[in-house]
Amino acid sequence: MSAPSPGPFDDLAAFRALAAGRLGSFEHTSVPDTPGLRRAGVVLCAVEHEGVPSVILIKRAHRGRNAGQWGLPGGRLEDGETPEQAALRELHEEIGLTAGPADVLGRLDDFPAASGFAITPVVVALDDPAPLAPSPDEVHSVHHTSLRRLAADDTPVWVSQPGGGRMLQMRLGPQWRVHAPTGAMLWQFREVVLFGRSARVADFTQPDWTRH
């Protein structure tokens, strides 16, 4: 009897096929244009790391916008850019990885950040990425979280808030707790792409410090 084919949590090609199929049928929502709205694109970039498919996260440089916060590679759209173009440009500028349109598997919902940005998450898979080259002006450190860690039952934790409601924490490791907006996008990626479940995140509570 032949060995079973590796699953999407263990094989990047299997993940790519799964993600392309699920994102192809996912009807993402877009934030409508309003006065003062700014737009950004970020990348949920899947690569093989230590033998398993993983998503890249960054910790922002300890200066400038979002200083010291967990995030995904990405940034503001320049004139004439689509969210996908901006996200891929920023992926290269921030951590030195090059991706093209063929590497894009789809997109998730725009997230209306408290900072005034509508953030579009773009899902990418890279088979043979170049060595990471983080920009010290923008990136303090680069990290990987495996798809299995994202899918684990104890990764999303809902924390009750003093004024009512609950706030999501994506607990990816010791002292590694990611809140919305990035945490919300990771949670939707987990639900829609990894599990094939319907999920929306636009109303997720954001910590006050993400407004800056």
C-alpha positions as CSV (number, residue, x, y, z in Angstrom):
1,M,0.0,0.0,0.0
2,S,1.4,3.4,-0.9
3,A,1.9,6.1,1.7
4,P,-0.8,8.7,2.1
5,S,-0.2,12.0,0.4
6,P,1.0,14.7,2.8
7,G,-1.7,17.1,4.0
8,P,-1.8,20.9,3.8
9,F,-0.4,21.4,7.3
10,D,2.7,19.4,6.3
11,D,3.3,20.1,2.7
12,L,3.4,23.5,1.0
13,A,2.1,22.2,-2.4
14,A,-0.9,20.7,-0.7
15,F,-1.5,23.9,1.2
16,R,-1.3,25.9,-2.0
17,A,-3.9,23.7,-3.7
18,L,-6.2,23.9,-0.7
19,A,-5.8,27.6,-0.3
20,A,-6.3,28.4,-4.0
21,G,-9.5,26.4,-4.0
22,R,-11.0,27.9,-0.9
23,L,-10.0,31.5,-1.7
24,G,-11.3,31.1,-5.2
25,S,-14.8,30.5,-3.8
26,F,-14.5,33.0,-1.0
27,E,-16.5,36.2,-1.5
28,H,-14.3,38.8,0.2
29,T,-15.8,42.0,1.5
30,S,-14.3,45.5,0.6
31,V,-14.4,48.6,2.7
32,P,-16.0,51.4,0.6
33,D,-14.2,54.6,0.0
34,T,-14.9,57.4,2.4
35,P,-13.2,60.8,3.0
36,G,-9.9,60.4,4.8
37,L,-9.8,56.6,4.3
38,R,-6.3,55.2,3.6
39,R,-5.6,51.8,2.1
40,A,-2.9,49.3,2.7
41,G,-2.1,45.8,1.5
42,V,-0.4,43.1,3.6
43,V,0.8,39.6,2.8
44,L,0.0,36.3,4.6
45,C,3.1,34.7,3.1
46,A,3.3,30.9,3.4
47,V,6.8,29.3,3.1
48,E,8.4,26.1,4.2
49,H,10.3,26.8,7.5
50,E,12.0,24.0,9.5
51,G,10.3,21.5,7.3
52,V,6.7,22.6,7.6
53,P,4.5,25.3,5.9
54,S,4.5,28.4,8.0
55,V,3.3,32.0,7.8
56,I,5.7,35.0,8.2
57,L,5.1,37.6,10.7
58,I,7.2,40.6,11.6
59,K,7.7,42.8,14.6
60,R,7.8,46.4,13.6
61,A,10.9,48.6,14.2
62,H,10.7,50.4,17.5
63,R,10.1,53.7,15.9
64,G,7.6,55.2,13.4
65,R,4.1,54.0,12.8
66,N,3.0,50.8,14.8
67,A,6.3,50.9,16.6
68,G,7.2,47.5,18.1
69,Q,3.8,45.9,17.1
70,W,3.3,42.4,15.6
71,G,2.3,42.7,12.0
72,L,2.3,41.2,8.5
73,P,4.6,42.5,5.7
74,G,2.8,45.3,4.0
75,G,2.0,48.9,3.8
76,R,0.2,51.8,2.2
77,L,-0.9,51.8,-1.4
78,E,0.9,54.2,-3.7
79,D,-0.9,56.0,-6.4
80,G,-2.3,53.7,-9.0
81,E,-1.5,50.5,-7.1
82,T,-3.9,47.6,-6.4
83,P,-3.8,46.1,-2.9
84,E,-2.0,43.0,-4.3
85,Q,0.7,45.2,-6.0
86,A,1.3,47.2,-2.8
87,A,1.4,44.1,-0.7
88,L,4.0,42.4,-2.9
89,R,6.1,45.5,-3.2
90,E,6.2,45.9,0.6
91,L,7.0,42.2,1.0
92,H,10.2,42.9,-1.0
93,E,11.0,46.2,0.6
94,E,10.5,45.1,4.2
95,I,12.0,41.5,4.2
96,G,13.5,41.0,0.8
97,L,11.2,38.4,-0.6
98,T,10.1,38.6,-4.2
99,A,6.6,37.3,-5.2
100,G,4.7,37.8,-8.5
101,P,1.0,37.6,-9.4
102,A,1.3,33.8,-10.0
103,D,2.2,33.4,-6.3
104,V,-1.0,35.1,-5.1
105,L,-3.7,32.6,-4.0
106,G,-6.4,35.0,-3.2
107,R,-7.4,37.6,-0.6
108,L,-9.4,37.9,2.5
109,D,-11.7,40.6,3.8
110,D,-10.6,44.2,4.1
111,F,-10.1,45.0,7.7
112,P,-11.2,48.5,8.9
113,A,-8.3,49.4,11.3
114,A,-8.8,51.9,14.1
115,S,-5.8,53.8,12.6
116,G,-7.9,54.9,9.6
117,F,-6.6,52.3,7.2
118,A,-8.6,49.7,5.3
119,I,-6.1,46.8,5.2
120,T,-6.4,44.1,2.4
121,P,-4.8,40.7,3.3
122,V,-3.3,38.9,0.3
123,V,-2.4,35.2,0.6
124,V,0.8,34.1,-1.1
125,A,2.8,30.9,-1.2
126,L,6.5,30.8,-2.1
127,D,8.3,27.6,-3.0
128,D,11.8,28.8,-2.9
129,P,12.1,32.2,-1.3
130,A,15.4,34.1,-1.2
131,P,17.1,34.5,2.1
132,L,15.4,37.0,4.3
133,A,16.7,40.6,4.2
134,P,14.8,42.6,6.7
135,S,14.9,46.4,6.4
136,P,16.2,47.7,9.7
137,D,14.3,51.0,9.2
138,E,10.9,49.1,9.2
139,V,11.5,45.6,10.8
140,H,12.8,44.7,14.2
141,S,12.6,41.0,13.7
142,V,11.0,38.3,11.4
143,H,9.2,35.2,12.8
144,H,7.4,32.1,11.5
145,T,4.3,30.4,12.8
146,S,3.5,27.0,11.5
147,L,0.1,26.2,10.0
148,R,-0.4,23.6,12.7
149,R,0.2,26.3,15.4
150,L,-2.4,28.6,13.7
151,A,-4.9,25.7,13.6
152,A,-4.3,24.5,17.2
153,D,-7.4,24.7,19.5
154,D,-5.5,26.8,22.1
155,T,-4.2,29.4,19.7
156,P,-7.3,31.8,19.6
157,V,-8.2,33.0,23.1
158,W,-11.1,35.4,23.8
159,V,-10.4,37.7,26.7
160,S,-13.2,39.4,28.5
161,Q,-13.0,43.2,28.5
162,P,-13.8,45.5,31.5
163,G,-16.4,47.4,29.5
164,G,-18.0,44.3,28.1
165,G,-17.3,42.2,25.0
166,R,-14.3,40.1,24.3
167,M,-10.9,40.7,22.6
168,L,-9.1,38.1,20.5
169,Q,-5.6,37.1,21.2
170,M,-3.8,34.8,18.8
171,R,-1.4,33.0,21.2
172,L,1.3,31.8,18.8
173,G,4.0,31.1,21.5
174,P,5.3,32.1,24.8
175,Q,4.9,35.9,25.2
176,W,3.6,36.0,21.6
177,R,0.1,37.3,21.6
178,V,-1.2,39.0,18.5
179,H,-4.3,41.2,18.6
180,A,-6.4,42.8,15.8
181,P,-5.9,44.0,13.2
182,T,-3.1,41.4,12.5
183,G,-4.7,38.8,14.9
184,A,-8.1,39.2,13.2
185,M,-6.6,38.6,9.8
186,L,-4.7,35.5,11.1
187,W,-7.9,34.2,12.6
188,Q,-9.9,34.6,9.4
189,F,-7.0,32.9,7.5
190,R,-7.3,30.0,9.9
191,E,-11.0,29.8,9.6
192,V,-11.5,30.3,5.9
193,V,-8.3,28.8,4.4
194,L,-7.2,26.1,6.9
195,F,-10.7,25.0,8.0
196,G,-13.0,26.0,5.2
197,R,-15.4,27.8,7.5
198,S,-17.3,31.0,7.0
199,A,-15.9,33.8,9.1
200,R,-16.0,37.6,9.2
201,V,-13.8,39.9,11.3
202,A,-14.6,43.6,10.6
203,D,-16.2,44.1,14.0
204,F,-13.3,42.6,16.1
205,T,-12.2,44.7,19.0
206,Q,-8.9,46.4,18.6
207,P,-6.6,47.5,21.5
208,D,-6.3,51.3,21.9
209,W,-2.6,51.3,21.1
210,T,-3.3,50.1,17.6
211,R,-4.8,53.4,16.7
212,H,-1.4,55.0,16.2
